[in-house]
Amino acid sequence: MRIAIATWTRRAVGGVETYLGDLVPALAAAGHHLAFWCEIDRPVDRPPIAMPHGTPVYCAETDGRAVAIAHLRAWAPEVLFAHDLQDPSTERQLLEVAPGVCLAHNYHGTCVGGSKTFKSPGIVPCSRRFGWPCLLHYYPRRCGGWSPTTMWREFRRQADRLDALSGYRCIVTLSSHMREEYVRHGFDARQVYALHGEPPAPEPPAQADPVEAHEGGHGQPWRLLFAGRMDELKGGGYLLDALPEVVCALGVPIHVTMAGDGPSRERWQRRAAAHQARDARLRVEFPGWLDREGIEERLGRSDLLVLPSLWPEPFGLVGLEAIRRAVPVAAFAVGGVPDWLRPGVNGHLADGNPPRPRGLAAAIVACLKDRRTHAALRQGASRTAVDRAFHDHVGVLTRLFEQIVGEEPRRTQ
């Protein structure tokens, strides 16, 4: 099958691009012919998403939008698989090239600010349906900044994005949480698919992934990892504020790696320094942004991934990366995270509505309270890892594409 992957950037920036970095070679290995189309080729300091040899790449920024779309049309895809396109007018033009499937990685068209989170008076997930009443909540609930121009521009853009979604044959999500989001916004439940709506069933006990995770306890430090963009809603500040309680409860040193970069980094570094000054058993390092290999290397030396996101993560892909390496996860129960994090099996959850540092501390302590508990969680992570399920994931997508290609062209009103 001829499949065109369409997304916003050519570069490996975040979770969307990590997913595509896995998906593209898997689709090629399954025998599909691929083309890659993107809106921009930035930021230039990030590596490009790897493509199988011979895959054509078309970029609106470098080629010009009209030329890039014309090249894609000449390539003649049978289906367009879209991921996080930013411009609705571009999206509509691409949907004229081939029938489309949209994978909704984020709150595409369902939130003015894009985070689906109220920030005032406290940080809590938002479950409202997108519409003009959102404008009444924008300032009181701190859904975004203070500029009325930005508020109106983003409202119009998200309304346009939501309208553009109606041009797709179906919407695909990675969690049951996101499927429910689009069904709540009026899309036919039969046309919205959750590829990871339920965690994979436990398999018979298997040996843990052969990583050299450091076993803490008995006076040895536990090693924790945070990996993600450093902004308020990723919850790094809540993690740092939870650490003093974690150290006191466990009674052993805690070494924390805060991997990533972003606007909150300097503030988090100051907060970490203050906590370390009060307790010598706590050490926090900030190595900066790490590529995929760097994250995997850090996971191989970690006892626990902490995913302290305060916003309702659509899926939480970094958590899946951890359990693939038999590393348990502690996280807030927000968004799509409960789809794959099983308390007492591969980690522990803290209440996310509202999130509190104390609740996160309790989840971390539950994972690391003794070596036997931690070893059991590592085994549970190994059993629930989704490496094998990814082949099923590609198979489900392939069947969905074949179904769409086999349909009669949809009539327009």
DRENVOLUM-260670 format. One record per residue (C-alpha): x, y, z. Coordinates in Angstrom, 2 decimals. Layout:
<nodes>
{{X,Y,Z}}
...
</nodes>
This chain:
<nodes>
{{0.00,0.00,0.00}}
{{1.14,3.56,-0.72}}
{{0.94,5.51,2.55}}
{{1.79,9.19,2.93}}
{{2.83,10.23,6.44}}
{{1.97,13.91,6.98}}
{{3.10,15.83,10.06}}
{{4.26,19.23,11.19}}
{{8.07,18.84,11.39}}
{{10.84,16.78,9.84}}
{{12.80,16.89,13.11}}
{{12.77,14.70,16.22}}
{{11.25,17.08,18.75}}
{{8.92,15.17,21.08}}
{{6.57,12.26,21.52}}
{{4.90,12.53,18.10}}
{{8.24,12.23,16.37}}
{{9.37,9.39,18.66}}
{{6.24,7.50,17.66}}
{{6.89,8.17,13.96}}
{{10.50,7.09,14.37}}
{{9.18,3.67,15.43}}
{{6.22,3.52,13.06}}
{{7.85,4.46,9.75}}
{{10.39,1.59,9.67}}
{{7.74,-0.83,10.95}}
{{5.39,0.09,8.10}}
{{8.24,-0.22,5.61}}
{{9.19,-3.64,7.03}}
{{5.55,-4.70,6.54}}
{{5.97,-4.06,2.80}}
{{4.28,-0.66,2.46}}
{{5.58,2.13,0.21}}
{{5.96,5.38,2.13}}
{{6.28,9.10,1.49}}
{{6.88,11.71,4.18}}
{{5.31,15.20,4.05}}
{{5.96,17.96,6.61}}
{{5.10,21.60,7.18}}
{{8.53,22.72,8.47}}
{{12.11,21.46,8.85}}
{{12.92,22.92,12.26}}
{{14.45,23.20,14.84}}
{{17.72,22.65,13.01}}
{{19.55,21.54,16.19}}
{{17.38,18.41,16.41}}
{{18.10,15.37,14.24}}
{{15.72,14.50,11.40}}
{{13.32,11.59,11.80}}
{{15.06,8.59,10.24}}
{{13.55,7.39,6.97}}
{{14.01,4.09,5.13}}
{{16.29,4.39,2.12}}
{{14.49,5.80,-0.90}}
{{11.57,7.36,1.00}}
{{10.63,10.67,-0.68}}
{{10.42,13.65,1.68}}
{{8.39,16.76,0.79}}
{{8.52,19.91,2.94}}
{{6.21,22.91,2.61}}
{{8.77,25.22,4.24}}
{{11.65,24.39,1.90}}
{{9.76,23.47,-1.30}}
{{6.80,25.83,-0.97}}
{{3.42,24.50,0.13}}
{{1.86,24.28,-3.34}}
{{4.90,22.53,-4.79}}
{{5.18,20.10,-1.86}}
{{1.50,19.18,-2.18}}
{{1.85,18.79,-5.97}}
{{4.80,16.44,-5.46}}
{{2.76,14.36,-3.04}}
{{-0.17,14.23,-5.44}}
{{2.16,13.04,-8.21}}
{{3.45,10.31,-5.88}}
{{-0.20,9.16,-5.71}}
{{-0.72,7.88,-2.15}}
{{-3.64,5.59,-1.45}}
{{-4.07,6.93,2.09}}
{{-2.89,9.97,4.05}}
{{-1.88,9.29,7.68}}
{{-1.76,12.67,9.46}}
{{-0.05,13.56,12.74}}
{{-0.33,16.92,14.51}}
{{-0.58,19.16,11.43}}
{{-0.66,22.79,12.57}}
{{-2.38,24.65,9.73}}
{{-6.02,23.68,8.99}}
{{-5.91,25.11,5.47}}
{{-2.91,22.90,4.67}}
{{-4.74,19.97,6.24}}
{{-7.74,20.46,3.94}}
{{-5.53,20.63,0.86}}
{{-3.76,17.41,1.83}}
{{-7.11,15.68,2.29}}
{{-7.84,16.42,-1.39}}
{{-4.84,14.25,-2.32}}
{{-5.97,11.01,-0.65}}
{{-8.48,9.74,1.92}}
{{-7.19,10.60,5.38}}
{{-6.71,9.02,8.77}}
{{-5.76,11.37,11.63}}
{{-3.88,10.12,14.68}}
{{-4.79,12.59,17.44}}
{{-1.65,12.74,19.58}}
{{-2.80,15.93,21.33}}
{{-5.98,17.91,21.95}}
{{-6.24,18.80,18.28}}
{{-9.29,21.07,17.95}}
{{-10.69,20.50,21.45}}
{{-8.96,23.14,23.63}}
{{-8.16,26.85,23.18}}
{{-4.85,26.60,25.05}}
{{-4.08,23.07,23.87}}
{{-3.35,21.66,27.34}}
{{-6.90,20.76,28.46}}
{{-5.99,22.04,31.92}}
{{-7.24,24.71,34.29}}
{{-4.33,26.46,36.03}}
{{-6.33,28.54,38.53}}
{{-7.14,28.43,41.37}}
{{-5.22,25.12,41.19}}
{{-3.98,22.89,38.40}}
{{-6.68,20.38,37.44}}
{{-7.59,18.61,34.17}}
{{-10.47,20.12,32.16}}
{{-13.25,17.90,30.79}}
{{-15.29,20.60,29.06}}
{{-16.42,20.31,25.46}}
{{-14.75,22.92,23.28}}
{{-16.93,25.86,22.28}}
{{-17.58,29.56,22.85}}
{{-18.10,29.10,26.66}}
{{-14.37,28.28,26.78}}
{{-13.74,31.98,26.21}}
{{-15.53,32.75,29.50}}
{{-13.13,30.44,31.38}}
{{-9.94,31.44,29.53}}
{{-8.86,34.23,31.91}}
{{-10.43,33.15,35.25}}
{{-9.08,29.59,34.93}}
{{-5.76,30.64,33.30}}
{{-6.19,28.44,30.23}}
{{-3.58,30.53,28.43}}
{{-1.83,33.90,28.52}}
{{-3.24,37.38,29.04}}
{{-3.44,38.59,25.44}}
{{-7.03,38.84,24.12}}
{{-5.65,38.77,20.59}}
{{-3.92,35.45,21.25}}
{{-7.03,34.06,22.94}}
{{-9.25,34.90,19.97}}
{{-6.69,33.75,17.39}}
{{-6.23,30.39,19.13}}
{{-9.96,29.93,19.59}}
{{-10.53,30.46,15.87}}
{{-7.62,28.18,14.95}}
{{-8.82,25.36,17.18}}
{{-12.38,25.74,15.89}}
{{-10.95,25.52,12.36}}
{{-8.91,22.44,13.29}}
{{-11.98,20.76,14.78}}
{{-13.90,21.47,11.58}}
{{-11.05,20.13,9.44}}
{{-11.17,16.82,11.35}}
{{-14.56,16.12,9.78}}
{{-12.73,15.64,6.47}}
{{-10.97,12.48,7.70}}
{{-12.40,9.02,7.19}}
{{-11.57,8.24,10.81}}
{{-9.69,9.47,13.88}}
{{-7.22,7.19,15.64}}
{{-6.07,7.66,19.24}}
{{-3.50,5.91,21.42}}
{{-5.69,5.78,24.54}}
{{-9.29,5.29,25.56}}
{{-9.12,8.73,27.21}}
{{-8.51,10.43,23.86}}
{{-11.15,8.34,22.12}}
{{-13.70,9.54,24.68}}
{{-12.53,13.13,24.08}}
{{-13.46,13.02,20.40}}
{{-16.68,11.09,20.90}}
{{-17.66,13.78,23.43}}
{{-17.03,16.36,20.70}}
{{-19.63,14.82,18.43}}
{{-17.66,12.37,16.29}}
{{-19.29,9.06,15.49}}
{{-18.03,6.50,17.99}}
{{-17.71,4.00,15.12}}
{{-15.20,6.31,13.41}}
{{-12.91,6.92,16.40}}
{{-10.48,4.09,17.19}}
{{-8.33,3.65,20.30}}
{{-5.27,1.59,19.37}}
{{-4.21,1.20,22.99}}
{{-7.58,1.40,24.68}}
{{-6.68,-1.42,27.08}}
{{-3.25,-2.48,28.35}}
{{-1.99,-5.76,26.91}}
{{-3.01,-8.81,28.94}}
{{-0.34,-10.12,31.32}}
{{1.82,-12.87,29.89}}
{{3.45,-15.70,31.86}}
{{6.34,-14.47,34.03}}
{{9.40,-13.73,31.98}}
{{12.88,-12.64,32.85}}
{{13.27,-8.90,33.13}}
{{14.75,-6.97,30.25}}
{{18.54,-7.35,30.46}}
{{19.34,-3.89,31.72}}
{{21.66,-3.16,34.55}}
{{19.25,-1.23,36.70}}
{{20.74,-0.16,40.01}}
{{19.01,-1.88,42.93}}
{{18.65,0.63,45.73}}
{{17.96,-0.07,49.34}}
{{20.22,-1.21,52.20}}
{{21.86,2.22,52.21}}
{{22.41,2.35,48.45}}
{{20.80,5.21,46.49}}
{{17.68,4.79,44.45}}
{{18.00,6.33,40.97}}
{{15.01,8.23,39.61}}
{{14.56,9.65,36.12}}
{{12.41,12.49,34.79}}
{{12.47,12.86,30.98}}
{{10.50,15.51,29.15}}
{{10.00,19.13,28.32}}
{{10.64,21.37,31.27}}
{{7.52,23.45,31.61}}
{{4.99,23.88,34.40}}
{{2.46,21.30,33.24}}
{{5.06,18.52,32.97}}
{{5.18,18.56,36.76}}
{{8.92,18.62,37.41}}
{{8.41,21.15,40.18}}
{{5.96,18.78,41.91}}
{{8.53,15.99,41.66}}
{{11.22,18.15,43.25}}
{{8.88,19.17,46.07}}
{{8.02,15.49,46.67}}
{{11.66,14.46,47.11}}
{{12.21,15.55,50.75}}
{{9.28,13.36,51.84}}
{{10.58,10.48,49.69}}
{{14.05,10.68,51.25}}
{{12.62,10.74,54.77}}
{{10.27,7.80,54.09}}
{{12.89,5.58,52.44}}
{{15.86,6.57,54.62}}
{{18.40,6.12,51.80}}
{{20.03,8.51,49.32}}
{{18.02,9.52,46.23}}
{{19.74,10.41,42.97}}
{{17.47,12.13,40.44}}
{{18.19,12.86,36.78}}
{{16.07,15.64,35.28}}
{{16.57,15.11,31.53}}
{{15.19,17.72,29.17}}
{{15.03,21.45,28.61}}
{{12.47,24.21,28.54}}
{{11.31,27.46,30.15}}
{{11.11,26.03,33.69}}
{{14.62,24.58,33.78}}
{{16.35,27.42,35.66}}
{{13.54,27.63,38.20}}
{{13.66,23.87,38.77}}
{{17.44,23.99,39.16}}
{{17.12,26.61,41.90}}
{{14.45,24.55,43.63}}
{{16.59,21.41,43.41}}
{{19.58,23.26,44.86}}
{{17.49,24.43,47.81}}
{{16.28,20.90,48.57}}
{{19.80,19.48,48.28}}
{{21.15,22.12,50.66}}
{{18.69,20.91,53.31}}
{{19.35,17.17,52.91}}
{{22.71,15.73,51.84}}
{{21.07,12.43,50.89}}
{{19.43,14.08,47.88}}
{{21.29,14.72,44.61}}
{{19.69,16.12,41.44}}
{{21.41,16.51,38.07}}
{{20.26,18.32,34.92}}
{{22.06,16.87,31.86}}
{{19.92,18.83,29.37}}
{{18.02,17.52,26.38}}
{{18.85,13.90,25.46}}
{{18.16,12.10,22.20}}
{{16.43,8.71,22.02}}
{{19.68,6.81,22.64}}
{{20.51,9.07,25.58}}
{{17.13,8.44,27.20}}
{{17.48,4.69,26.72}}
{{20.94,4.79,28.29}}
{{19.61,6.69,31.31}}
{{16.69,4.28,31.65}}
{{19.20,1.45,31.74}}
{{20.72,3.00,34.87}}
{{17.46,3.99,36.57}}
{{15.28,2.25,39.13}}
{{12.16,4.30,38.51}}
{{10.76,6.67,35.90}}
{{8.68,9.45,37.40}}
{{6.04,10.90,35.07}}
{{4.64,13.80,37.11}}
{{2.58,15.41,34.32}}
{{-0.16,17.64,35.71}}
{{-2.02,17.98,32.41}}
{{-4.02,15.02,31.05}}
{{-1.30,13.36,28.98}}
{{-2.94,11.91,25.86}}
{{-0.86,8.77,26.30}}
{{2.53,9.28,28.01}}
{{4.84,7.59,25.54}}
{{7.95,7.92,27.71}}
{{6.24,5.64,30.24}}
{{5.96,2.92,27.61}}
{{9.66,3.38,26.85}}
{{10.37,2.75,30.53}}
{{8.33,-0.42,30.92}}
{{9.88,-1.79,27.73}}
{{13.13,-1.60,29.67}}
{{11.52,-3.19,32.76}}
{{11.66,0.12,34.64}}
{{8.59,0.78,36.82}}
{{6.77,4.13,36.64}}
{{5.26,6.47,39.22}}
{{2.81,9.00,37.79}}
{{-0.31,11.04,38.36}}
{{-3.51,9.36,37.18}}
{{-4.24,11.79,34.35}}
{{-5.32,11.43,30.73}}
{{-4.23,8.23,29.02}}
{{-1.65,7.19,31.63}}
{{-4.00,4.77,33.47}}
{{-4.46,2.87,30.18}}
{{-1.01,1.33,30.59}}
{{0.16,1.99,34.19}}
{{-1.21,-0.78,36.43}}
{{-0.87,0.05,40.12}}
{{1.02,-2.67,41.91}}
{{1.99,-4.36,38.63}}
{{4.33,-2.01,36.74}}
{{4.29,1.04,39.02}}
{{1.96,3.18,41.10}}
{{-0.44,6.06,40.46}}
{{-1.15,9.20,42.48}}
{{-4.45,11.06,42.36}}
{{-4.30,13.60,39.54}}
{{-7.47,15.59,40.28}}
{{-6.01,17.61,41.83}}
{{-2.33,16.59,41.72}}
{{-0.29,17.09,44.89}}
{{3.44,16.58,45.63}}
{{2.51,14.51,48.69}}
{{0.46,12.11,46.56}}
{{3.34,11.74,44.10}}
{{5.74,11.09,46.99}}
{{3.48,8.28,48.20}}
{{3.45,6.68,44.74}}
{{7.25,6.84,44.52}}
{{7.66,5.36,48.00}}
{{5.20,2.57,47.13}}
{{7.46,1.61,44.22}}
{{10.71,1.73,46.17}}
{{9.77,0.76,49.73}}
{{11.96,-2.35,49.61}}
{{13.98,-4.39,47.13}}
{{11.42,-7.19,46.90}}
{{8.63,-4.78,45.97}}
{{10.80,-3.10,43.37}}
{{11.88,-6.41,41.84}}
{{8.22,-7.47,41.55}}
{{7.38,-4.22,39.76}}
{{10.28,-4.72,37.37}}
{{8.95,-8.17,36.56}}
{{5.48,-6.71,36.11}}
{{6.84,-4.05,33.77}}
{{8.56,-6.75,31.74}}
{{5.32,-8.73,31.45}}
{{3.27,-5.73,30.35}}
{{5.82,-4.33,27.91}}
{{4.37,-3.58,24.50}}
{{7.25,-4.49,22.18}}
{{5.33,-7.47,20.83}}
{{2.08,-5.50,20.77}}
{{3.62,-2.90,18.43}}
{{3.45,-5.44,15.60}}
{{-0.26,-5.82,16.39}}
{{-0.49,-2.03,16.35}}
{{0.90,-1.91,12.80}}
{{-1.41,-4.73,11.79}}
{{-4.48,-2.88,13.09}}
{{-3.43,0.25,11.22}}
{{-2.90,-1.73,8.02}}
{{-6.35,-3.28,8.22}}
{{-7.86,0.14,8.88}}
{{-6.08,1.63,5.85}}
{{-7.20,-1.25,3.65}}
{{-10.78,-0.76,4.78}}
{{-10.66,2.95,3.96}}
{{-9.06,2.41,0.56}}
{{-11.75,-0.15,-0.25}}
{{-14.60,2.23,0.58}}
{{-16.54,4.08,-2.08}}
{{-15.57,7.75,-2.31}}
{{-17.59,9.69,0.24}}
{{-20.20,12.01,-1.17}}
{{-20.14,15.63,-0.09}}
{{-23.25,17.65,0.61}}
</nodes>
